[in-house]
Amino acid sequence: MKELTKYIAESLVDHPDLVKVEEVEGERTSVIELSVAKEDIGKIIGKQGKTASAIRTILNAASMKLKKRTILEIID
């Protein structure tokens, strides 16, 4: 999940070298913390949060195969 999130985020932002992804794994839940440059936060969140919602949907669909739950947190 960490690599998938990093790939998606790097594809969307202007400064892909500043993308940082940390993953905290639990038994059934995995929390992914995404950090990008200040000027790229809007590109990750999108209008009315639609881009962030789409990323969360992709992560949830991918994590269903692993029978886990994934939570995406965008950190400024």
Sequence and secondary structure as in RCSB ss.txt:
>XXXX:A:sequence
MKELTKYIAESLVDHPDLVKVEEVEGERTSVIELSVAKEDIGKIIGKQGKTASAIRTILNAASMKLKKRTILEII
D
>XXXX:A:secstr
 HHHHHHHHHHH S GGG EEEEEE SSEEEEEEE  GGGHHHHH GGGHHHHHHHHHHHHHHHHTT EEEEEEE
 
